[in-house]
Amino acid sequence: MQRFLIILVNCALLALVFLGIPAATRAEVGNWHIARTPTTQLLILWGLGAAAVLNILAALFLIKGRKEKIQGWEWAGVFAVLGLLQHAINRGWVNFMWLKLTLQWLQAHL
């Protein structure tokens, strides 16, 4: 039961970070987008960091079972990797131009 609760809470955190924060920081007037993108990116990074820290604290202090502790550490790793990936995308270190070019090549040749 505790393992299911860990999964449920972490999925809710993922949804909050990747769906809730962008929805809350989005502001439009007509077709004019007036929200600040850096603010959204910063809030997402802070949300991922907070989720990773909460999972680490839960694994250290709240969770008693061995399997559940491992699951807490795994979720902390997932949030840390997502945070690093988000930071790399924000900085422009990771882009998906290769995917765009591959899809365009496939479209031209199929």
Biopython code that builds the backbone (N, CA, C, O; Angstrom):
import numpy as np
from Bio.PDB.StructureBuilder import StructureBuilder

atoms = [
    (1, "MET", "N", (0.819, -1.187, 0.000)),
    (1, "MET", "CA", (0.000, 0.000, 0.000)),
    (1, "MET", "C", (0.871, 1.262, 0.000)),
    (1, "MET", "O", (0.558, 2.248, -0.668)),
    (2, "GLN", "N", (1.976, 1.210, 0.768)),
    (2, "GLN", "CA", (2.857, 2.371, 0.841)),
    (2, "GLN", "C", (3.538, 2.611, -0.504)),
    (2, "GLN", "O", (3.755, 3.762, -0.883)),
    (3, "ARG", "N", (3.878, 1.555, -1.225)),
    (3, "ARG", "CA", (4.510, 1.713, -2.535)),
    (3, "ARG", "C", (3.547, 2.367, -3.517)),
    (3, "ARG", "O", (3.956, 3.210, -4.317)),
    (4, "PHE", "N", (2.273, 1.989, -3.465)),
    (4, "PHE", "CA", (1.276, 2.618, -4.327)),
    (4, "PHE", "C", (1.125, 4.096, -3.989)),
    (4, "PHE", "O", (0.965, 4.928, -4.882)),
    (5, "LEU", "N", (1.175, 4.419, -2.711)),
    (5, "LEU", "CA", (1.065, 5.814, -2.280)),
    (5, "LEU", "C", (2.264, 6.632, -2.771)),
    (5, "LEU", "O", (2.110, 7.787, -3.168)),
    (6, "ILE", "N", (3.447, 6.037, -2.744)),
    (6, "ILE", "CA", (4.645, 6.718, -3.242)),
    (6, "ILE", "C", (4.490, 7.023, -4.727)),
    (6, "ILE", "O", (4.786, 8.133, -5.171)),
    (7, "ILE", "N", (4.030, 6.046, -5.489)),
    (7, "ILE", "CA", (3.830, 6.236, -6.927)),
    (7, "ILE", "C", (2.774, 7.307, -7.176)),
    (7, "ILE", "O", (2.961, 8.179, -8.025)),
    (8, "LEU", "N", (1.676, 7.246, -6.448)),
    (8, "LEU", "CA", (0.584, 8.206, -6.626)),
    (8, "LEU", "C", (1.031, 9.633, -6.330)),
    (8, "LEU", "O", (0.727, 10.547, -7.096)),
    (9, "VAL", "N", (1.743, 9.831, -5.238)),
    (9, "VAL", "CA", (2.207, 11.173, -4.867)),
    (9, "VAL", "C", (3.197, 11.703, -5.899)),
    (9, "VAL", "O", (3.129, 12.873, -6.276)),
    (10, "ASN", "N", (4.118, 10.853, -6.361)),
    (10, "ASN", "CA", (5.116, 11.308, -7.324)),
    (10, "ASN", "C", (4.501, 11.588, -8.696)),
    (10, "ASN", "O", (4.927, 12.523, -9.374)),
    (11, "CYS", "N", (3.529, 10.815, -9.112)),
    (11, "CYS", "CA", (2.836, 11.116, -10.371)),
    (11, "CYS", "C", (2.072, 12.431, -10.264)),
    (11, "CYS", "O", (2.010, 13.203, -11.221)),
    (12, "ALA", "N", (1.490, 12.678, -9.089)),
    (12, "ALA", "CA", (0.803, 13.956, -8.875)),
    (12, "ALA", "C", (1.806, 15.120, -8.914)),
    (12, "ALA", "O", (1.497, 16.187, -9.444)),
    (13, "LEU", "N", (3.000, 14.913, -8.356)),
    (13, "LEU", "CA", (4.034, 15.947, -8.419)),
    (13, "LEU", "C", (4.478, 16.202, -9.854)),
    (13, "LEU", "O", (4.675, 17.351, -10.249)),
    (14, "LEU", "N", (4.637, 15.136, -10.634)),
    (14, "LEU", "CA", (5.003, 15.305, -12.045)),
    (14, "LEU", "C", (3.947, 16.102, -12.794)),
    (14, "LEU", "O", (4.268, 17.010, -13.562)),
    (15, "ALA", "N", (2.684, 15.757, -12.566)),
    (15, "ALA", "CA", (1.596, 16.478, -13.227)),
    (15, "ALA", "C", (1.566, 17.937, -12.788)),
    (15, "ALA", "O", (1.347, 18.827, -13.609)),
    (16, "LEU", "N", (1.783, 18.184, -11.514)),
    (16, "LEU", "CA", (1.791, 19.552, -11.010)),
    (16, "LEU", "C", (2.918, 20.367, -11.638)),
    (16, "LEU", "O", (2.718, 21.517, -12.029)),
    (17, "VAL", "N", (4.106, 19.764, -11.734)),
    (17, "VAL", "CA", (5.256, 20.496, -12.253)),
    (17, "VAL", "C", (5.133, 20.736, -13.750)),
    (17, "VAL", "O", (5.349, 21.854, -14.218)),
    (18, "PHE", "N", (4.785, 19.689, -14.513)),
    (18, "PHE", "CA", (4.805, 19.826, -15.966)),
    (18, "PHE", "C", (3.484, 20.278, -16.584)),
    (18, "PHE", "O", (3.462, 20.699, -17.740)),
    (19, "LEU", "N", (2.395, 20.200, -15.846)),
    (19, "LEU", "CA", (1.111, 20.674, -16.370)),
    (19, "LEU", "C", (0.596, 21.886, -15.604)),
    (19, "LEU", "O", (0.111, 22.846, -16.203)),
    (20, "GLY", "N", (0.700, 21.840, -14.292)),
    (20, "GLY", "CA", (0.139, 22.907, -13.462)),
    (20, "GLY", "C", (0.906, 24.203, -13.530)),
    (20, "GLY", "O", (0.308, 25.272, -13.661)),
    (21, "ILE", "N", (2.227, 24.128, -13.444)),
    (21, "ILE", "CA", (3.030, 25.359, -13.459)),
    (21, "ILE", "C", (2.901, 26.088, -14.791)),
    (21, "ILE", "O", (2.651, 27.293, -14.786)),
    (22, "PRO", "N", (3.061, 25.413, -15.941)),
    (22, "PRO", "CA", (2.880, 26.157, -17.199)),
    (22, "PRO", "C", (1.462, 26.723, -17.360)),
    (22, "PRO", "O", (1.286, 27.814, -17.901)),
    (23, "ALA", "N", (0.463, 25.988, -16.894)),
    (23, "ALA", "CA", (-0.911, 26.486, -16.997)),
    (23, "ALA", "C", (-1.127, 27.689, -16.081)),
    (23, "ALA", "O", (-1.851, 28.619, -16.438)),
    (24, "ALA", "N", (-0.512, 27.677, -14.921)),
    (24, "ALA", "CA", (-0.697, 28.776, -13.977)),
    (24, "ALA", "C", (0.063, 30.029, -14.392)),
    (24, "ALA", "O", (-0.357, 31.142, -14.076)),
    (25, "THR", "N", (1.175, 29.858, -15.095)),
    (25, "THR", "CA", (1.975, 31.024, -15.478)),
    (25, "THR", "C", (1.652, 31.526, -16.880)),
    (25, "THR", "O", (2.262, 32.484, -17.356)),
    (26, "ARG", "N", (0.714, 30.893, -17.526)),
    (26, "ARG", "CA", (0.353, 31.299, -18.884)),
    (26, "ARG", "C", (-0.665, 32.423, -18.828)),
    (26, "ARG", "O", (-1.660, 32.342, -18.106)),
    (27, "ALA", "N", (-0.410, 33.459, -19.586)),
    (27, "ALA", "CA", (-1.341, 34.581, -19.647)),
    (27, "ALA", "C", (-1.457, 35.028, -21.095)),
    (27, "ALA", "O", (-0.457, 35.307, -21.756)),
    (28, "GLU", "N", (-2.676, 35.090, -21.573)),
    (28, "GLU", "CA", (-2.923, 35.515, -22.950)),
    (28, "GLU", "C", (-4.031, 36.551, -22.980)),
    (28, "GLU", "O", (-4.992, 36.490, -22.213)),
    (29, "VAL", "N", (-3.871, 37.497, -23.879)),
    (29, "VAL", "CA", (-4.921, 38.461, -24.175)),
    (29, "VAL", "C", (-5.170, 38.337, -25.668)),
    (29, "VAL", "O", (-4.354, 38.775, -26.479)),
    (30, "GLY", "N", (-6.294, 37.743, -26.026)),
    (30, "GLY", "CA", (-6.548, 37.458, -27.437)),
    (30, "GLY", "C", (-5.565, 36.421, -27.922)),
    (30, "GLY", "O", (-5.500, 35.327, -27.362)),
    (31, "ASN", "N", (-4.805, 36.733, -28.940)),
    (31, "ASN", "CA", (-3.765, 35.835, -29.440)),
    (31, "ASN", "C", (-2.376, 36.277, -29.011)),
    (31, "ASN", "O", (-1.381, 35.796, -29.552)),
    (32, "TRP", "N", (-2.294, 37.165, -28.070)),
    (32, "TRP", "CA", (-1.030, 37.720, -27.625)),
    (32, "TRP", "C", (-0.592, 37.044, -26.332)),
    (32, "TRP", "O", (-1.276, 37.148, -25.314)),
    (33, "HIS", "N", (0.527, 36.362, -26.367)),
    (33, "HIS", "CA", (1.053, 35.634, -25.214)),
    (33, "HIS", "C", (1.914, 36.587, -24.384)),
    (33, "HIS", "O", (2.933, 37.079, -24.870)),
    (34, "ILE", "N", (1.516, 36.851, -23.135)),
    (34, "ILE", "CA", (2.222, 37.847, -22.337)),
    (34, "ILE", "C", (2.920, 37.264, -21.113)),
    (34, "ILE", "O", (3.472, 38.022, -20.315)),
    (35, "ALA", "N", (2.916, 35.947, -20.939)),
    (35, "ALA", "CA", (3.604, 35.347, -19.797)),
    (35, "ALA", "C", (5.111, 35.350, -20.039)),
    (35, "ALA", "O", (5.564, 35.323, -21.182)),
    (36, "ARG", "N", (5.869, 35.383, -18.968)),
    (36, "ARG", "CA", (7.326, 35.372, -19.072)),
    (36, "ARG", "C", (7.823, 33.936, -19.075)),
    (36, "ARG", "O", (7.622, 33.205, -18.105)),
    (37, "THR", "N", (8.461, 33.533, -20.146)),
    (37, "THR", "CA", (8.973, 32.181, -20.268)),
    (37, "THR", "C", (10.058, 31.863, -19.242)),
    (37, "THR", "O", (10.030, 30.769, -18.678)),
    (38, "PRO", "N", (11.019, 32.761, -18.965)),
    (38, "PRO", "CA", (12.039, 32.437, -17.950)),
    (38, "PRO", "C", (11.446, 32.149, -16.574)),
    (38, "PRO", "O", (11.969, 31.312, -15.838)),
    (39, "THR", "N", (10.374, 32.829, -16.225)),
    (39, "THR", "CA", (9.723, 32.570, -14.940)),
    (39, "THR", "C", (9.157, 31.162, -14.906)),
    (39, "THR", "O", (9.303, 30.457, -13.907)),
    (40, "THR", "N", (8.521, 30.753, -15.977)),
    (40, "THR", "CA", (7.969, 29.405, -16.057)),
    (40, "THR", "C", (9.083, 28.368, -15.967)),
    (40, "THR", "O", (8.961, 27.387, -15.233)),
    (41, "GLN", "N", (10.153, 28.578, -16.701)),
    (41, "GLN", "CA", (11.269, 27.631, -16.674)),
    (41, "GLN", "C", (11.885, 27.543, -15.288)),
    (41, "GLN", "O", (12.227, 26.454, -14.828)),
    (42, "LEU", "N", (12.030, 28.675, -14.623)),
    (42, "LEU", "CA", (12.599, 28.687, -13.283)),
    (42, "LEU", "C", (11.690, 27.969, -12.287)),
    (42, "LEU", "O", (12.173, 27.228, -11.430)),
    (43, "LEU", "N", (10.394, 28.179, -12.391)),
    (43, "LEU", "CA", (9.453, 27.497, -11.499)),
    (43, "LEU", "C", (9.458, 25.988, -11.727)),
    (43, "LEU", "O", (9.355, 25.215, -10.775)),
    (44, "ILE", "N", (9.578, 25.569, -12.980)),
    (44, "ILE", "CA", (9.650, 24.137, -13.265)),
    (44, "ILE", "C", (10.916, 23.544, -12.657)),
    (44, "ILE", "O", (10.867, 22.479, -12.042)),
    (45, "LEU", "N", (12.051, 24.224, -12.825)),
    (45, "LEU", "CA", (13.299, 23.726, -12.235)),
    (45, "LEU", "C", (13.206, 23.645, -10.712)),
    (45, "LEU", "O", (13.641, 22.660, -10.115)),
    (46, "TRP", "N", (12.646, 24.670, -10.086)),
    (46, "TRP", "CA", (12.485, 24.648, -8.634)),
    (46, "TRP", "C", (11.524, 23.548, -8.199)),
    (46, "TRP", "O", (11.738, 22.908, -7.169)),
    (47, "GLY", "N", (10.474, 23.326, -8.973)),
    (47, "GLY", "CA", (9.534, 22.258, -8.649)),
    (47, "GLY", "C", (10.176, 20.886, -8.733)),
    (47, "GLY", "O", (9.947, 20.037, -7.872)),
    (48, "LEU", "N", (10.981, 20.663, -9.769)),
    (48, "LEU", "CA", (11.679, 19.382, -9.905)),
    (48, "LEU", "C", (12.698, 19.196, -8.778)),
    (48, "LEU", "O", (12.836, 18.103, -8.230)),
    (49, "GLY", "N", (13.403, 20.268, -8.443)),
    (49, "GLY", "CA", (14.365, 20.192, -7.341)),
    (49, "GLY", "C", (13.685, 19.913, -6.007)),
    (49, "GLY", "O", (14.167, 19.103, -5.214)),
    (50, "ALA", "N", (12.577, 20.579, -5.765)),
    (50, "ALA", "CA", (11.839, 20.364, -4.517)),
    (50, "ALA", "C", (11.301, 18.934, -4.439)),
    (50, "ALA", "O", (11.335, 18.316, -3.374)),
    (51, "ALA", "N", (10.809, 18.410, -5.553)),
    (51, "ALA", "CA", (10.309, 17.037, -5.565)),
    (51, "ALA", "C", (11.437, 16.046, -5.298)),
    (51, "ALA", "O", (11.238, 15.072, -4.572)),
    (52, "ALA", "N", (12.618, 16.277, -5.872)),
    (52, "ALA", "CA", (13.757, 15.395, -5.626)),
    (52, "ALA", "C", (14.156, 15.440, -4.152)),
    (52, "ALA", "O", (14.408, 14.399, -3.546)),
    (53, "VAL", "N", (14.214, 16.641, -3.572)),
    (53, "VAL", "CA", (14.588, 16.781, -2.158)),
    (53, "VAL", "C", (13.537, 16.125, -1.261)),
    (53, "VAL", "O", (13.890, 15.462, -0.286)),
    (54, "LEU", "N", (12.275, 16.298, -1.573)),
    (54, "LEU", "CA", (11.217, 15.667, -0.768)),
    (54, "LEU", "C", (11.317, 14.148, -0.816)),
    (54, "LEU", "O", (11.105, 13.479, 0.195)),
    (55, "ASN", "N", (11.638, 13.601, -1.986)),
    (55, "ASN", "CA", (11.802, 12.152, -2.082)),
    (55, "ASN", "C", (13.017, 11.669, -1.290)),
    (55, "ASN", "O", (12.965, 10.611, -0.663)),
    (56, "ILE", "N", (14.096, 12.425, -1.313)),
    (56, "ILE", "CA", (15.282, 12.060, -0.532)),
    (56, "ILE", "C", (14.967, 12.099, 0.966)),
    (56, "ILE", "O", (15.321, 11.178, 1.702)),
    (57, "LEU", "N", (14.307, 13.158, 1.408)),
    (57, "LEU", "CA", (13.941, 13.261, 2.827)),
    (57, "LEU", "C", (12.983, 12.155, 3.245)),
    (57, "LEU", "O", (13.101, 11.602, 4.338)),
    (58, "ALA", "N", (12.037, 11.835, 2.374)),
    (58, "ALA", "CA", (11.109, 10.749, 2.687)),
    (58, "ALA", "C", (11.850, 9.416, 2.769)),
    (58, "ALA", "O", (11.573, 8.610, 3.658)),
    (59, "ALA", "N", (12.789, 9.177, 1.852)),
    (59, "ALA", "CA", (13.548, 7.922, 1.880)),
    (59, "ALA", "C", (14.430, 7.840, 3.118)),
    (59, "ALA", "O", (14.646, 6.751, 3.649)),
    (60, "LEU", "N", (14.938, 8.966, 3.580)),
    (60, "LEU", "CA", (15.807, 8.954, 4.753)),
    (60, "LEU", "C", (15.037, 8.853, 6.072)),
    (60, "LEU", "O", (15.452, 8.134, 6.981)),
    (61, "PHE", "N", (13.926, 9.568, 6.175)),
    (61, "PHE", "CA", (13.300, 9.710, 7.485)),
    (61, "PHE", "C", (11.895, 9.113, 7.610)),
    (61, "PHE", "O", (11.540, 8.645, 8.692)),
    (62, "LEU", "N", (11.097, 9.110, 6.567)),
    (62, "LEU", "CA", (9.693, 8.705, 6.710)),
    (62, "LEU", "C", (9.427, 7.251, 6.354)),
    (62, "LEU", "O", (8.629, 6.586, 7.014)),
    (63, "ILE", "N", (10.076, 6.762, 5.334)),
    (63, "ILE", "CA", (9.779, 5.432, 4.817)),
    (63, "ILE", "C", (10.580, 4.398, 5.591)),
    (63, "ILE", "O", (11.778, 4.568, 5.820)),
    (64, "LYS", "N", (9.895, 3.305, 5.998)),
    (64, "LYS", "CA", (10.536, 2.290, 6.836)),
    (64, "LYS", "C", (11.024, 1.078, 6.047)),
    (64, "LYS", "O", (12.105, 0.562, 6.334)),
    (65, "GLY", "N", (10.259, 0.610, 5.061)),
    (65, "GLY", "CA", (10.606, -0.616, 4.347)),
    (65, "GLY", "C", (11.749, -0.429, 3.370)),
    (65, "GLY", "O", (11.946, 0.657, 2.825)),
    (66, "ARG", "N", (12.514, -1.515, 3.149)),
    (66, "ARG", "CA", (13.675, -1.444, 2.258)),
    (66, "ARG", "C", (13.258, -1.177, 0.815)),
    (66, "ARG", "O", (13.839, -0.321, 0.148)),
    (67, "LYS", "N", (12.252, -1.905, 0.332)),
    (67, "LYS", "CA", (11.795, -1.718, -1.051)),
    (67, "LYS", "C", (11.220, -0.328, -1.272)),
    (67, "LYS", "O", (11.413, 0.276, -2.327)),
    (68, "GLU", "N", (10.519, 0.168, -0.278)),
    (68, "GLU", "CA", (9.942, 1.497, -0.377)),
    (68, "GLU", "C", (11.019, 2.571, -0.371)),
    (68, "GLU", "O", (10.903, 3.573, -1.078)),
    (69, "LYS", "N", (12.073, 2.366, 0.428)),
    (69, "LYS", "CA", (13.196, 3.316, 0.427)),
    (69, "LYS", "C", (13.866, 3.354, -0.938)),
    (69, "LYS", "O", (14.200, 4.427, -1.441)),
    (70, "ILE", "N", (14.061, 2.191, -1.533)),
    (70, "ILE", "CA", (14.665, 2.126, -2.866)),
    (70, "ILE", "C", (13.789, 2.861, -3.868)),
    (70, "ILE", "O", (14.287, 3.588, -4.728)),
    (71, "GLN", "N", (12.482, 2.668, -3.750)),
    (71, "GLN", "CA", (11.561, 3.357, -4.652)),
    (71, "GLN", "C", (11.630, 4.872, -4.465)),
    (71, "GLN", "O", (11.559, 5.615, -5.444)),
    (72, "GLY", "N", (11.765, 5.333, -3.241)),
    (72, "GLY", "CA", (11.916, 6.763, -2.982)),
    (72, "GLY", "C", (13.192, 7.321, -3.602)),
    (72, "GLY", "O", (13.175, 8.407, -4.182)),
    (73, "TRP", "N", (14.296, 6.590, -3.487)),
    (73, "TRP", "CA", (15.560, 7.018, -4.105)),
    (73, "TRP", "C", (15.457, 7.012, -5.621)),
    (73, "TRP", "O", (16.009, 7.892, -6.283)),
    (74, "GLU", "N", (14.754, 6.028, -6.180)),
    (74, "GLU", "CA", (14.576, 5.991, -7.638)),
    (74, "GLU", "C", (13.793, 7.202, -8.133)),
    (74, "GLU", "O", (14.135, 7.797, -9.155)),
    (75, "TRP", "N", (12.735, 7.563, -7.398)),
    (75, "TRP", "CA", (11.955, 8.741, -7.788)),
    (75, "TRP", "C", (12.776, 10.013, -7.642)),
    (75, "TRP", "O", (12.649, 10.930, -8.454)),
    (76, "ALA", "N", (13.612, 10.076, -6.620)),
    (76, "ALA", "CA", (14.491, 11.244, -6.475)),
    (76, "ALA", "C", (15.431, 11.341, -7.672)),
    (76, "ALA", "O", (15.697, 12.436, -8.167)),
    (77, "GLY", "N", (15.936, 10.198, -8.138)),
    (77, "GLY", "CA", (16.783, 10.174, -9.325)),
    (77, "GLY", "C", (16.046, 10.612, -10.571)),
    (77, "GLY", "O", (16.593, 11.337, -11.402)),
    (78, "VAL", "N", (14.798, 10.172, -10.704)),
    (78, "VAL", "CA", (13.985, 10.560, -11.863)),
    (78, "VAL", "C", (13.806, 12.074, -11.887)),
    (78, "VAL", "O", (13.980, 12.705, -12.929)),
    (79, "PHE", "N", (13.462, 12.655, -10.748)),
    (79, "PHE", "CA", (13.270, 14.105, -10.696)),
    (79, "PHE", "C", (14.578, 14.855, -10.937)),
    (79, "PHE", "O", (14.576, 15.909, -11.572)),
    (80, "ALA", "N", (15.692, 14.323, -10.437)),
    (80, "ALA", "CA", (16.991, 14.972, -10.661)),
    (80, "ALA", "C", (17.366, 14.937, -12.136)),
    (80, "ALA", "O", (17.829, 15.941, -12.678)),
    (81, "VAL", "N", (17.173, 13.799, -12.792)),
    (81, "VAL", "CA", (17.494, 13.686, -14.218)),
    (81, "VAL", "C", (16.585, 14.593, -15.044)),
    (81, "VAL", "O", (17.048, 15.246, -15.979)),
    (82, "LEU", "N", (15.304, 14.640, -14.709)),
    (82, "LEU", "CA", (14.395, 15.539, -15.417)),
    (82, "LEU", "C", (14.791, 17.002, -15.221)),
    (82, "LEU", "O", (14.683, 17.807, -16.146)),
    (83, "GLY", "N", (15.247, 17.341, -14.021)),
    (83, "GLY", "CA", (15.714, 18.703, -13.772)),
    (83, "GLY", "C", (16.946, 19.040, -14.592)),
    (83, "GLY", "O", (17.039, 20.131, -15.156)),
    (84, "LEU", "N", (17.898, 18.108, -14.662)),
    (84, "LEU", "CA", (19.090, 18.333, -15.478)),
    (84, "LEU", "C", (18.738, 18.450, -16.952)),
    (84, "LEU", "O", (19.292, 19.296, -17.654)),
    (85, "LEU", "N", (17.829, 17.617, -17.428)),
    (85, "LEU", "CA", (17.401, 17.679, -18.824)),
    (85, "LEU", "C", (16.679, 18.993, -19.115)),
    (85, "LEU", "O", (16.906, 19.609, -20.156)),
    (86, "GLN", "N", (15.823, 19.416, -18.213)),
    (86, "GLN", "CA", (15.119, 20.691, -18.380)),
    (86, "GLN", "C", (16.100, 21.853, -18.428)),
    (86, "GLN", "O", (15.950, 22.767, -19.238)),
    (87, "HIS", "N", (17.099, 21.817, -17.561)),
    (87, "HIS", "CA", (18.119, 22.872, -17.549)),
    (87, "HIS", "C", (18.911, 22.879, -18.852)),
    (87, "HIS", "O", (19.197, 23.943, -19.402)),
    (88, "ALA", "N", (19.267, 21.695, -19.348)),
    (88, "ALA", "CA", (20.018, 21.601, -20.606)),
    (88, "ALA", "C", (19.189, 22.109, -21.784)),
    (88, "ALA", "O", (19.723, 22.761, -22.681)),
    (89, "ILE", "N", (17.906, 21.819, -21.789)),
    (89, "ILE", "CA", (17.032, 22.308, -22.860)),
    (89, "ILE", "C", (16.896, 23.829, -22.776)),
    (89, "ILE", "O", (16.930, 24.513, -23.799)),
    (90, "ASN", "N", (16.740, 24.359, -21.557)),
    (90, "ASN", "CA", (16.629, 25.811, -21.383)),
    (90, "ASN", "C", (17.876, 26.536, -21.839)),
    (90, "ASN", "O", (17.780, 27.629, -22.397)),
    (91, "ARG", "N", (19.040, 25.959, -21.617)),
    (91, "ARG", "CA", (20.310, 26.578, -21.996)),
    (91, "ARG", "C", (20.642, 26.385, -23.478)),
    (91, "ARG", "O", (21.560, 27.015, -24.001)),
    (92, "GLY", "N", (19.893, 25.515, -24.145)),
    (92, "GLY", "CA", (20.150, 25.263, -25.555)),
    (92, "GLY", "C", (21.202, 24.194, -25.801)),
    (92, "GLY", "O", (21.647, 24.016, -26.934)),
    (93, "TRP", "N", (21.602, 23.485, -24.761)),
    (93, "TRP", "CA", (22.597, 22.434, -24.911)),
    (93, "TRP", "C", (22.006, 21.200, -25.576)),
    (93, "TRP", "O", (22.723, 20.439, -26.227)),
    (94, "VAL", "N", (20.710, 21.000, -25.417)),
    (94, "VAL", "CA", (20.005, 19.874, -26.021)),
    (94, "VAL", "C", (18.931, 20.464, -26.919)),
    (94, "VAL", "O", (18.121, 21.281, -26.483)),
    (95, "ASN", "N", (18.933, 20.049, -28.155)),
    (95, "ASN", "CA", (17.856, 20.459, -29.043)),
    (95, "ASN", "C", (17.386, 19.245, -29.828)),
    (95, "ASN", "O", (18.021, 18.191, -29.800)),
    (96, "PHE", "N", (16.313, 19.396, -30.500)),
    (96, "PHE", "CA", (15.729, 18.288, -31.230)),
    (96, "PHE", "C", (15.726, 18.548, -32.728)),
    (96, "PHE", "O", (14.826, 18.107, -33.444)),
    (97, "MET", "N", (16.735, 19.264, -33.195)),
    (97, "MET", "CA", (16.868, 19.525, -34.619)),
    (97, "MET", "C", (17.091, 18.222, -35.381)),
    (97, "MET", "O", (16.614, 18.073, -36.506)),
    (98, "TRP", "N", (17.812, 17.278, -34.778)),
    (98, "TRP", "CA", (18.052, 15.993, -35.414)),
    (98, "TRP", "C", (16.731, 15.263, -35.671)),
    (98, "TRP", "O", (16.572, 14.605, -36.699)),
    (99, "LEU", "N", (15.800, 15.379, -34.748)),
    (99, "LEU", "CA", (14.501, 14.734, -34.926)),
    (99, "LEU", "C", (13.718, 15.396, -36.053)),
    (99, "LEU", "O", (13.095, 14.717, -36.869)),
    (100, "LYS", "N", (13.753, 16.714, -36.091)),
    (100, "LYS", "CA", (13.062, 17.455, -37.152)),
    (100, "LYS", "C", (13.628, 17.076, -38.520)),
    (100, "LYS", "O", (12.873, 16.812, -39.456)),
    (101, "LEU", "N", (14.956, 17.051, -38.636)),
    (101, "LEU", "CA", (15.579, 16.706, -39.907)),
    (101, "LEU", "C", (15.278, 15.265, -40.317)),
    (101, "LEU", "O", (15.055, 14.989, -41.496)),
    (102, "THR", "N", (15.272, 14.357, -39.359)),
    (102, "THR", "CA", (14.956, 12.955, -39.648)),
    (102, "THR", "C", (13.519, 12.814, -40.135)),
    (102, "THR", "O", (13.260, 12.093, -41.099)),
    (103, "LEU", "N", (12.600, 13.482, -39.491)),
    (103, "LEU", "CA", (11.196, 13.409, -39.891)),
    (103, "LEU", "C", (10.972, 14.033, -41.257)),
    (103, "LEU", "O", (10.184, 13.521, -42.053)),
    (104, "GLN", "N", (11.657, 15.133, -41.533)),
    (104, "GLN", "CA", (11.554, 15.750, -42.858)),
    (104, "GLN", "C", (12.144, 14.839, -43.942)),
    (104, "GLN", "O", (11.595, 14.751, -45.040)),
    (105, "TRP", "N", (13.246, 14.168, -43.643)),
    (105, "TRP", "CA", (13.838, 13.243, -44.599)),
    (105, "TRP", "C", (12.894, 12.080, -44.861)),
    (105, "TRP", "O", (12.703, 11.677, -46.008)),
    (106, "LEU", "N", (12.300, 11.539, -43.796)),
    (106, "LEU", "CA", (11.346, 10.436, -43.961)),
    (106, "LEU", "C", (10.137, 10.877, -44.770)),
    (106, "LEU", "O", (9.649, 10.127, -45.615)),
    (107, "GLN", "N", (9.658, 12.065, -44.523)),
    (107, "GLN", "CA", (8.502, 12.582, -45.257)),
    (107, "GLN", "C", (8.829, 12.750, -46.720)),
    (107, "GLN", "O", (7.969, 12.496, -47.564)),
    (108, "ALA", "N", (10.028, 13.164, -47.056)),
    (108, "ALA", "CA", (10.419, 13.356, -48.451)),
    (108, "ALA", "C", (10.665, 12.037, -49.182)),
    (108, "ALA", "O", (10.477, 11.952, -50.395)),
    (109, "HIS", "N", (11.082, 11.020, -48.451)),
    (109, "HIS", "CA", (11.443, 9.759, -49.083)),
    (109, "HIS", "C", (10.400, 8.661, -48.959)),
    (109, "HIS", "O", (10.609, 7.571, -49.493)),
    (110, "LEU", "N", (9.322, 8.893, -48.298)),
    (110, "LEU", "CA", (8.288, 7.855, -48.187)),
    (110, "LEU", "C", (7.058, 8.201, -48.951)),
    (110, "LEU", "O", (6.098, 7.430, -48.957)),
]
sb = StructureBuilder()
sb.init_structure("model")
sb.init_model(0)
sb.init_chain("A")
sb.init_seg("    ")
for serial, (resi, resn, name, xyz) in enumerate(atoms, 1):
    if name == "N":
        sb.init_residue(resn, " ", resi, " ")
    sb.init_atom(name, np.array(xyz, "f"), 0.0, 1.0, " ", f" {name:<3s}", serial, name[0])
structure = sb.get_structure()
